[in-house]
Amino acid sequence: MSPTSTRESGGRRFLLAARGVALLLLTLLVVVAGVHASWDTARHVMIPDRQQSGRLTLESCDDDACTGYFEPDREDGTAAREAVRMAQPIGRTEGETVPVVLRPDTDDAVRIGLPGVLYSWLPLTGALLLAAIVIAGGLRLYRVGWIVAGSGMTLLLATFLAW
């Protein structure tokens, strides 16, 4: 074996290792970004004790959001509000009552309970689906890619069935 073929072989191994590290970092970046994007809503839904919780009776809905009357659950000085807004990811109808929690210092409501938790983690679900492509296609870890994709699809399906 000549010294040049050994150098070429070592250079090729280095490039493959660098590619693997770069794809691993990309996968971690996508998943961390999904967690970061999800946490803004999930923290209000998963820890509602510190928030104002109650029921939102929907009065008018359009393609983006519904507005309605908020009635608090507790008698801790929280006042009812006339115009509370809730993002509408899936069709809602006027007159429907939804359990919600208010974001601090706003009139924006977020649904609570299992549907709210699943919906709040949708950005992470999308990140898992993207990461599965990188894992299976770039890193050639097919089984791990299928497991991550299956987890993402399961969360996505559960979100829309629970909502």
ABEGO torsion letter per residue (X at the ends): XBAAAAAAAAAAAAAAAAAAAAAAAAAAAAAAAAAAAAAAAAAAAABAAABBBEBBBBABBBAABBBBBBBBABBAGBBBBABBBBBBABBBBBGBBBBBBBBBGBABBBBBEAAAAAAAAAAAAAAAAAAAAAAAAAAGBAAAAAAAAAAAAAAAAAAAAAX
